[in-house]
Amino acid sequence: MSPAETLQPTTTPVIRTIAMPRDANHQGDIFGGWLMSQMDLGASTLALERARGRVVTAAVEGMSFISPVYVGDEVTIYGSILSTGRTSMRIFVEAWRRRRDRNEAAKVTEATFTFVALGEDRRPRPLPPE
């Protein structure tokens, strides 16, 4: 096992995808907005499970990019629920990239997403008991 593999997170992998040309600028670098969207989708998977219903992203805390993602890279989003409140939850998410011709992974970015559970009236509702 390479050193890069031992650094990978132990949290739940929630999305794995391949960065495609449509997700990049003319230099072949993946747009940060695309990556943030993948992270939001991954975090929402955990939020939906916990809320057992509709959720909405309310906030994203402190996202900075550590290393680039290139066209053709495999991107894996890992996440875990940090805390829950009455109607909301905070979910920590990490994005990692792997060149598909290598077995080494590198962390790209991380952020904490806050989600709010919504009722049918689209207003905040209490989270169900765990």
Beta strands, then each sheet from edge to edge (+ up, - down):
strand 1: 12-18
strand 2: 55-65
strand 3: 74-84
strand 4: 88-98
strand 5: 105-117
sheet 1: 1+ 3- 4+ 5- 2+
end
